Amino acid sequence: MQLIESIPKLRPRTVDAHKGDFGKVCIIAGSRGMSGAAALAGRAALRGGAGLVRVATPKSVLPIVASIEPSFTTIALAEDDEGRISGKAVSAALDIAAENDAAAFGPGVGISGGIRTVLEKLLEEEGLRLVIDADGLNNLAGITDWPAGLKAKLVVTPHPGEMKRLWSGLFREPLPGEREEQAGQLARRTKTIVALKGAGTVVTDGEKVYINKTGNPGMATAGSGDVLTGVITALLGQGLSRFDATVLGVHIHGLAGDIAAKKTGQVSLMATDIIEALGGAFMRS
């Protein structure tokens, strides 16, 4: 694979720009007890530069998510008895995705048959630019041979445990030992962009590969991945290619973590600190 070291950049904003120029994005996320994941991803998408951010979340969770951040709008989805997205939300989820330039699915959604039903239908949407993370990946691992019917344009952002589940759900051979090979094979065989998270996050489309150099151990904290999901989705909404959006998103996310750690220290670093440092990270990039 070709090693890429340059970091993509967003185009400068013109003086007569309006919010429609910077993308409409939707975050499908959250469940009872996991409202924070939805709110973190939504706030990160705003800080990532998206012109309009919508967070679609189960009906009972919506008031909590909406109260956390007034700058994104919220959409109520049908829910099951456990406060998770229901299979009855399929039509609403498809309508929401179609109205936006990019979408994300997974932070805090939990695992259920209804959620897999919604995800399966999103995968079948022609040309949908979709980021799948967290529980979205765990549901994806439970869908038999999902690449065969894939029409959406995917970015998947697994941590090592999620990578093992994705791999075992698709392939019979053992997971390769090297991280670059794991990500490269998954990307080639599923035609997705893969960001294999961890120290030195690997981003690849199966032909090009980028190894991230920003970030620190303090970022191993709850919600950090939700922030990355929001940033990548925002960059997709602003027109970057899937590979470039993921490379820039991973770089900016890690750099924001480094900026935040200088202020709080690594031990006390929280996901909200990373979001607040995104502005400084963009200005340095």
VENKA-V284846 format. One line per field, one symbol per residue. phi: phi as a letter, one per 20 degrees, with the letter a starting at -180 (. if undefined). A space follows every 10 residues. Layout:
phi->???
This chain:
phi->.efddfdfcf fgeffdfcff fdndccdean agncffffff ffffffffof fbcddebggf eggfffffbf edeccedgce femdgeffeg ffffffffec ebbccpgmen cafffffffg fffefgmfec edblfgffff feeflfffdf cfdecdcfeg fffffffffd cefffgfeff fgffffffed lceddefpfm gedbdnddbc dfdeobffff bgnffffggf fffffffeof fgffffffff ffgfffffff ffednffefc gfffffefgf fffed
